[in-house]
């Protein structure tokens, strides 16, 4: 028979409890993490903005801007390298009403046509805009980034965007080359151009602003103000709320959703608020559910919001509910419900996603070829058998899809509350 000193026993049990808690928390976070695909989300992983160049690099904003001005003043369509052999190549992506220039080509795997962005050399851009209503000036071009040429014979490249919305005749001209401005919903370029469109005047004194640093910021022209204004980013929390048993997820519907679509809760962060606080507040305000633990998943730039907020940053979380009774704020949501893991898993397994993606690719191809009348897309939300799926969630382009699919595939994961219950049971059996 073993006898324990009470103080020693208490200390041992406390240490054991702490160790178990740490191990279980580690397993829990690991289970979440192992299911996360460490690949950039749609709109992320921009290859031309991987690193900020040094001011002395030829692809830096200031260096590239000086080269740009020199070439524009030369009044020639020749490549920049013919004027300055060590200069980077300039590539320009025209936009019209927020839509980038794009073209398409057949996909050898027959998964639908493959689209590509319609980058133009600076010389070709000058030819295109000669005689048009769009004047190619240095303050019209917005710097997007650059890439250094590491291979022998490979030139550095600098990428620019330009808004050509002023001249509608360009659409017909580009259509002859099987290029068109399409709603591809990509690129930070759209967000930057729309931000420039909203930043003509200083919000401090009202004077006109002028582009600076190749369009990376604007500055007030008032000598007494000279306020620097940078592109805004609007952070948004998006969360998958999970019940205490980790068997159900809280999904919501908004009135603008297509029929049967359900998604995660989301909301803007308020001034002076942490990300975790925003998750708890938004969940409570929209559904009446109280949230305890909040676990980070991933983030996604979202340059497809309204023009007043051209670049949102979606910050994704798992949130564990402390209550279950739903009280929907009808001003924010149409509905919110708890959905079982099996329900959500079934929604992920239906054939709607692949079908919708193929149809969207076909639509882009038709637009690029100048076909105005496109097919009806309501059938995208039917399964291959013709039966309606009971529910579905956003496609893989959205962070909501990855939050939901991660939860579905990662298997049972206990919340901290359940961990404490398990721990109490283990200790009572000692």
Secondary structure as UniProt FT lines:
FT   HELIX           6..34
FT   TURN            42..43
FT   HELIX           47..49
FT   TURN            55..56
FT   TURN            58..59
FT   HELIX           61..74
FT   HELIX           80..83
FT   TURN            85..86
FT   STRAND          89..96
FT   TURN            97..98
FT   STRAND          99..105
FT   TURN            108..109
FT   STRAND          114..117
FT   STRAND          120..121
FT   HELIX           122..129
FT   TURN            130..131
FT   HELIX           138..140
FT   STRAND          141..147
FT   TURN            152..153
FT   STRAND          157..163
FT   TURN            165..166
FT   HELIX           169..175
FT   TURN            176..178
FT   STRAND          180..182
FT   HELIX           188..197
FT   TURN            203..205
FT   STRAND          208..212
FT   HELIX           213..215
FT   STRAND          217..220
FT   TURN            223..225
FT   STRAND          228..230
FT   STRAND          234..242
FT   TURN            244..245
FT   STRAND          248..253
FT   TURN            255..256
FT   TURN            259..260
FT   STRAND          265..268
FT   TURN            271..272
FT   HELIX           275..287
FT   STRAND          291..302
FT   TURN            303..304
FT   HELIX           307..309
FT   STRAND          312..321
FT   TURN            330..332
FT   STRAND          335..340
FT   HELIX           341..349
FT   HELIX           352..368
FT   TURN            369..370
FT   HELIX           378..381
FT   TURN            384..385
FT   TURN            396..397
FT   HELIX           399..409
FT   HELIX           416..428
//
